[in-house]
């Protein structure tokens, strides 16, 4: 089994699509106003957005995008006008993470995990 895509809700794709393009995702399906799908710049995963009338009322969705060049990527995005809630920070789970929210308040984490992404010291064998 392999993860194909993650789909998140959005109230307004006309705001969300340009935001994710600015992050570096490549738009491959554009069906306004209801659906958009992107390719990630690395790997085979895709990411999509679908229009909803109401966002979930819970804490929300967390989406992690791995970046081998995290600090450089965050600096470039900040220069492009993307605002971050947390700049790259080393975490106790051995990842380096930067956090931001998309136009619909979904939590995005740009991170670098290296070998610890799938093989942390506490991994179950």
N, C-alpha and C positions, 0 to 999 in steps of 0.2 A: 504494500500500500504506500502511496506517496501523496503528500498534500498538493492539491491542484491549485486551489485559490481560497482566499478569505474574502467575504463580502460584508461590507459595513453599511449601515443606514445613513441617509442624508436627507435633510429637508430641502436642499437646493443644490442640485448637481452643477448649476452654472457657477457656483462658488467653489464647490469641492473639486471639480475636474481640474481647473487651473492650479489649485493648491497642490494637488498630487503631481501634476506635470512639473511644477516648480521644484518639488522634492526630487524629481528625476525619474519618475515612472513614465513609461511610454504608452500612450493611449492606443488601444488596438480595437476597441468596440465603443462606438459612440451612438447611443440611442436615447437622445434627450426627449423628454425630461426625466425618463425613468431609470436608465441604466448606463453605466460606463465600466469598461474593463481595461486594465493596464497590465503590461509586462513589467516585471522588475528588471532593472538593468543587469543584474547578475543572476545566474541560475535559471530555473524553469518555472518558478512560481508566478502566479498571476494574482491580481488584487482587483476587486470590483466594488462598485458603489451602487446601491439601489435607492430610489426615492421612496420615502415614507411620509405619511401625514403627521406622524408623531414619533419623536425619539424615545428610546427606552428611558424609564424614569429611575433606573438604578445607576450605579457608579459609572457604567459604560463599558466600552470595549477597549481592550489594550491590544495594540498591534506593534510587533517588534520587527524592525528592518535592520539587518546586519550590514555594517559598513566596515570594510577593511581599513579605510582611511577616515575613521570617525571624526577626529579633531579637524582635519582639513575640510571634510564635507560640511560639518557644522559651521565652520567659519565662512564657507562659500554661501551657505543658505542664509546665514545672518546678513551677509553683504547683499543678498537678493531680497531682503526684507522679511524673511521668516523669523518669527519670534519664538524663543525657547523659554520654557518654564524652568528648566535645569540644563546648564551647560555640561559638557562631558565630565563625568565624575566616576572615579573608581568605586565599585560597589563591593560589599563584603562577599557576594556570591561570585566574585572574580570576573565580573564583566565591567566594561566601561560603558556608561549610558548617558545619553542626553534625552531630555523629555520635552514634548510640545503637544499642543492640541490642534486638531484640524478644525475647519469652520463649524462642524457639528459637535464639537467638544469631545470627540473620541480621543483617547490617550494614545499618542504615538511615542515609541521609544526607538531611537536610533542607537545602536549599540555595536560594540566589538567584544566578542567572547573568545575568539581564538580557539585553542584546543579545549578550553573550559566550556564552550558552548554546548557540546554534547558529552564531554568527558571530564566533568569536574571531579575533584578528589573524592567526593562523597557519592559518586555514581554507584548504583547497584549493579552487581555483576550477574 
